[in-house]
Amino acid sequence: MAGNIPPQYNSRQARIAEMRRAEQSRDRRNKALAITLSAAVVAALIGFGAWVMIDQQDKKQDKKDAEAAARTAPVTGEQSWDAKTLGRNHVETPVKYPMNPPVGGDHSPRWMNCNGDVYKNAVPEVNAVHSLEHGAVWVTYNEKAAKADLDKLSATVSKTPYTLMSPVKEQAGTIVLSAWGKQLTVDSASDARVAQFFTKYVQGPQTPEPGAACTNGLAEK
């Protein structure tokens, strides 16, 4: 019977076998290509992830270095008072301060809330000075301050614990930043020294009572 198989049958079987081999070969190539591409993608993702991690670490380190430099470098134009000459007694009577706004001296037993508090009206000096004793930075301004500057300062203060902000109509400078024994006058909230003053003096080394509370004090009525 085998000798009676038509030649065209053998030819067709051969073509089918060849097609199967070709299909299997394509499958092997496609699988190899898929594996290669997957490996390349994984390698790229790993490389990108490593680059992102290194870049983030570099940025964090740069920020730490910048903050460290800001804490040690002098703030250009700031005024300083000898902390030893600034009274720290708790008094219930009015206090006449030699500077406006005051940067220290005898003060009320109760501090002004300074947990990023922005006051629309003037606050009692004797309470604000107590906040400075706790390491707060007090931002004050007069009527010359531009609204855009006040908005920017308000945004900064509201997200920064141990700060407070209020108007002081009688102060000479447009914008004044005060800490215990330290004061800086600027014309604009965009002045780079503003950020440096915050970095250096919010709970800074000048603080007579570091870690003391800035909440549960006097609030705006």
VENWOBEL-V378934 format. One record per residue. N is the residue number from 0. SS is DSSP state (H for helix, E for strand, - for the rest). NEAR is the number of other C-alpha atoms within 12 Angstrom. Layout:
# VENWOBEL-V378934
n: [N;N]
ss: [SS;SS]
near: [NEAR;NEAR]
This chain:
# VENWOBEL-V378934
n: [0;1;2;3;4;5;6;7;8;9;10;11;12;13;14;15;16;17;18;19;20;21;22;23;24;25;26;27;28;29;30;31;32;33;34;35;36;37;38;39;40;41;42;43;44;45;46;47;48;49;50;51;52;53;54;55;56;57;58;59;60;61;62;63;64;65;66;67;68;69;70;71;72;73;74;75;76;77;78;79;80;81;82;83;84;85;86;87;88;89;90;91;92;93;94;95;96;97;98;99;100;101;102;103;104;105;106;107;108;109;110;111;112;113;114;115;116;117;118;119;120;121;122;123;124;125;126;127;128;129;130;131;132;133;134;135;136;137;138;139;140;141;142;143;144;145;146;147;148;149;150;151;152;153;154;155;156;157;158;159;160;161;162;163;164;165;166;167;168;169;170;171;172;173;174;175;176;177;178;179;180;181;182;183;184;185;186;187;188;189;190;191;192;193;194;195;196;197;198;199;200;201;202;203;204;205;206;207;208;209;210;211;212;213;214;215;216;217;218;219;220]
ss: [-;H;H;H;-;-;H;H;H;H;H;H;H;H;H;H;H;H;H;H;H;H;H;H;H;H;H;H;H;H;H;H;H;H;H;H;H;H;H;H;H;H;H;H;H;H;H;H;H;H;H;H;H;H;H;H;H;H;H;H;H;H;H;H;H;H;H;H;H;H;H;H;-;-;-;-;-;-;E;E;-;-;H;H;H;-;-;-;-;E;-;-;-;-;-;-;-;-;-;-;-;-;-;-;-;-;E;-;-;-;-;E;-;-;E;E;E;E;-;-;-;-;-;-;H;H;H;H;H;H;H;H;H;-;-;-;E;E;E;E;E;-;-;-;-;-;H;H;H;H;H;H;H;H;H;H;H;H;-;-;-;-;E;E;E;E;E;-;-;-;-;-;-;-;E;E;E;E;E;-;-;E;E;E;E;E;-;-;-;-;-;H;H;H;H;H;H;H;H;H;H;-;-;-;-;-;-;-;-;-;-;-;-;-;-;-;-;E;-;-;-]
near: [5;8;7;9;12;12;12;11;13;15;13;14;15;14;14;14;14;14;14;14;14;14;14;14;14;15;14;14;14;15;14;14;14;16;14;14;14;15;15;15;15;15;14;15;15;14;15;15;15;14;14;15;15;14;14;14;14;14;14;14;14;14;15;15;15;18;20;17;17;24;24;17;18;20;28;19;17;24;22;24;22;15;21;14;16;25;28;28;20;21;18;13;14;15;23;16;18;15;25;28;44;42;45;47;37;33;32;29;22;30;35;42;37;44;35;30;36;36;32;20;19;28;32;28;35;35;39;48;49;45;56;54;51;42;41;53;55;59;55;48;42;30;20;23;28;18;17;14;26;32;20;23;37;28;20;28;33;22;19;27;31;42;46;52;45;39;32;31;21;18;24;21;27;28;39;45;50;47;46;45;37;41;37;42;32;31;25;27;33;19;22;17;29;36;29;29;41;36;34;34;42;40;34;31;23;31;31;28;20;21;20;24;26;36;23;15;22;27;27;22;11]
